[in-house]
Amino acid sequence: MSLLEHYAVQLDQLKQQGNYRQFTENRQHGQYIEIAGQQMLNLSSNDYLGLAAEVSLREQFFAQYPVAECYLTSSSSRLLTGNFPEYADLEHSLSQAFAGRAALLFNSGYHMNVGILPAVADSKTLILADKLVHASMIDGIRLSAAKYVRYRHNDLQHLQSLLEKYHDDAEIDRIIVVTESIFSMDGDETDLTALVAIKRQFAKVMLYVDEAHAIGVRGERGLGCAEQHQCIEEIDFLVGTFGKAIASVGGYLLCDPIIKAYLINSMRPLIFSTALPPVNIAWTKFIFEHMQGLTAERQHLAQTSHYLQQQVLARGYDSPSTTHIVPIVIGASDQAVAKAKDLQQHGFYVMPVRPPTVPKNAARLRVSLTAHTQQDALEALVQWL
């Protein structure tokens, strides 16, 4: 037992701090989630367009996808025998949508971010990363041989000063600026137009932008903030995930064909992982093409998001959101947990987010809206804040 005692002590400390986590079994029915017999409005899902909950879409997909071709495993990496036609079909669909750029698929957003950065960044690379980038990007940076500096969150003046400081260093061949377009915990966003303008001033700079929370919900066709700001071709590594608004699984990269070829030859998680099941890839293509026409759903989501943002601020809470992710900053972890439980008792499934996911004393409730969320439900929610 002495070998386990260390871990038991750590778990006790997490419980005392209000930061202990555990899995909760649930069943989902459209907009609602059922836990221990209680049904609540699900305000914690990343199904931003509500597509994962639409049974009719699954029925339509399987009606046109022959069972004989419905492989539930690829049984191999793509470089061995796992490169089914579905992969090329989805990459072609992505390339057509994103201004003809080369597309490459990955098993997940995390798999993607911990693999690309170590592959493209060597000891003569400097990575400048936004302070609040996702854990997967932080881990990818740590796994790389690059030097790295984190600039203040969304402070592009600070970024500019760092670029001016390091750009002419003879020891640095390239600088990769790493950011998210929409940040998952604060619900705010990067000014991509300004970021691209900064990039144009420095010959060594490449941009790495994660659109995980923007794909599907921003831009005329739902292609993300890069489409919204008309800068798809200006971003060297335009990455995102299918596990949120696209209602599937996996990640993607849009890039120059040289980068795609280089990653196929150098990215260890890509080379040494069994590829996703072909049926998942076919489903992703089906949903990706369907979601591009959901303009009304994106407009509704924007309207309800703005309403909730204003209501949260009006009740005296801090919330930096400009998107469909609306944090309600509480402060102490135990208070955030208690508030979440209170809302759940009133029929709203809202989860607390605590350190280390967010900074100490910045625990919050993270309300995640979907295109199915109606304003009258949010009016009922804010009465209990």
Secondary structure, 3 states (H helix, E strand, C coil): CHHHHHHHHHHHHHHHHCCCCCCCCCEEECCEEEECCEEEEECCCCCCCCHHHCHHHHHHHHHHCCHHHCCCCCCCCCCCCCCCHHHHHHHHHHHHHCCCCEEEEECCHHHHHHHHHHHHCCCCEEEEEECCCCHHHHHHHHHCCCEEEEECCCCHHHHHHHHHHHCCCCCCCEEEEEEECECCCCCCECCHHHHHHHHCCCCCEEEEEECCCCCCCCCCCCCCHHHHCCCHHHCCEEEEECCCCCCCCCEEEEECHHHHHHHHHHCHHHHCCCCCCHHHHHHHHHHHHHHCCCHHHHHHHHHHHHHHHHHHHHCCCECCCCCCEEEEEEECHHHHHHHHHHHHHCCEECEEECCCCCCCCCEEEEEECCCCCCHHHHHHHHCCC
